[in-house]
């Protein structure tokens, strides 16, 4: 969403309000899926799409770079991220244009230095002993200039390698926490907040020791029998 917000703000500064109304006449959706590991590193998948009813809008999108693979890659590339895949395609069944992006990051905090996330305020900091507090800010977008807030849906889905203590998600889906809003619900901005107890990075599960012991025992028995023969 930060990527789209950044480009939309640039667009509004450089283009007329009339073109803005044309741009936002369609239904816009944004999904962000993130898995954060105990050390703050992780992986992210972003998928956004919107209806593009005519060729005029397609030309506007091409100018903005919102659905241009090279422009998308440029917005997310940094020393802190590793882009794994960028895909843009048109779905003729419902006249929607889609963009998909998959990448890994060295630290969720470092994403604040990436152009696409400069307004997101990622934080992953110490809380109570043994706990971490994660937060991300969802900045507002003005709903004027022909933008229908009810047609704009953003969804953030987070999975953590740890035990979730508290959160302000709008819903839970298995081990994942989900925040989903339209523009009117975002208002002046929303903050995603989660407190977790991360799994210990150096902690080895007991079953690993059990399996290792069984394998070692089998090897010893095999060598003993071979030597006896």
Secondary structure, DSSP 4 states (H G I P E B T S, - for coil): -HHHHHHHHHHHHHS-HHHHHHHTTS-EEEEEEEEE-TTS-EEEEEEEEEE--SHHHHHHHHHHTTT-HHHHHHHH-STTEEEEEEEEEEETTTTEEEEEEEEEES-TGGGGGSGGGTTS--EEEE-STT-EEEEEEE------TT--GGGEEEEEEEEESEEEEEE--SEEETTEEEEEEEHHHHTT-EEEEEEEEEPPTTPPPHHHHHHHHHHHHHHHHHHHHHHH-
